[in-house]
Amino acid sequence: MPLDVLKTEIRNFLDNRKVLVLCTCSNNIPRATPMDFYTEKESFNIYVGPAPGRKVKNIEENPNVSIGIYTPMSEGKIQGMQITATGKDRLIFLKEGDEEFKKTQKIVHGRRKLLLKIIPEKIELLDYDFIKDGYSRLQVLEF
């Protein structure tokens, strides 16, 4: 699939979803947390407002996350997205006083005390409808 088409497909998928599952891990114990999410319009960066707790501690200890977003089967489609982000330069906690926090508050609905900016390094988009257009059902965008 051409890069510009893939980016448009990814943008449309993200713009039409509101919930992701954020997967973290600590001491080989995985944790999957459903969360509302928001994206920047000029990038694929994702923002969530995590309450302080185990997922935040997991990320601080092990800055490797996986995100799952999907279309419910009740909609009659097989579609899903997997996002990978690793490292503290891609998982950035923002709080009051941080330079980017005020700008980010305008993206995220509701007032938050803590925000997590996730900068994807890989986005995998699975859509069986791609086959109809002659493309592989799995498309990958790496940054």
Summary of the structure (lengths in Angstrom):
residues: 143
radius of gyration: 15.6
end to end distance: 16.3
largest distance: 49.3
contacts: 401
relative contact order: 0.20
helix: 26%
strand: 40%
